[in-house]
């Protein structure tokens, strides 16, 4: 088996969980401040984040899961590219949501033009991340075998 230099799975889970909790606390604090800040842009921005909270949390959990699997040795790291590809599609969805939000805020229809590309972008991002993820996994495995041959 190839050695895989990376952080431990426990450390990854801990740091991602702390980051997620801090984000949720910050969002709660920003929501609390809505009563004291007289700005429609601020309120709409906080509401946008709250409206996308399921997407944001799902993305964070799936990315963290992919990172945990990626930190394991081959063949246990094989699910990592799949999880990263799914999380990447969620990230693209969030970017499309941001563009739509900006279109609503500015009153411009330019941002809505990007919505027509969703059917092409989602599968393209998924396939690219998946393919390059498996190139990375198998590249680590093959480089580990080459190193072992040189040592023998």
Secondary structure, DSSP 8 states (H G I E B T S, - for coil): --------HHHHHHHHHHHHHHHHHHHHHHHHHTTT---HHHHHHHHHHHHTHHHHHHHHHHHHHHHHHHTS-TTTTTHHHHHHHHHHHHHHHHHHHHHHHHHHHHT-STGGGGGGGHHHHHHHHHHHHHHHHHHHHHHHHHHHHHHHHHH-
